[in-house]
Amino acid sequence: MSFKGLLEKADINADIKIYTRKVTLADDATFDLPACKLGLLAVGDDASAEFGEVMVGYDGTIKKGAASTNFVITDTDSKLCVIDGGAFAQIKNTLGSEKTFSVFFIYVT
C-alpha cells in the first residue's frame, strides 16, 4: 500500500508533499528538512554506499529504518546523520569531507 493509501486508511485529513533535493554539505554542516506532522525520508551519499531511511515525527523525532553501516540517528562523528532539530529533522554530514546527498522526503503538513 502507498504512503497516501496508508494515510487515507488511517482517516488522516492531510496535505501530502514530496520534497526532492541534491544537497552538498561540508563536514559537520547540517541541512534542515521542512517541518511536518509525519514524514518518510530517504537520503544517500551520491559518491558512496552510505544511505538511510527514517520516519520523522511532528516534533522532529526520528525512527530509523533500513540503513548502511555509517548511517545513524544521533550526532556521531564519521557518519551520515539524521538528527532531531527541534521542530524538524536535520541531515548532518560528519563523514570527514564535503559530500553531495540525494534527499527524498514525503511528508504531511
Number of C-alpha atoms within 10 A of each C-alpha: 6 7 13 16 10 11 14 12 10 9 9 11 10 14 10 15 12 11 12 13 11 14 16 17 18 15 16 19 13 20 15 14 19 15 20 20 16 18 24 19 22 18 25 22 20 15 9 10 12 18 22 23 22 21 19 27 21 17 16 23 19 24 14 15 12 11 17 14 12 17 22 21 21 14 17 18 16 15 21 30 25 31 23 20 18 12 16 20 28 21 23 25 28 22 20 13 11 14 19 16 22 15 18 17 21 19 24 21 14
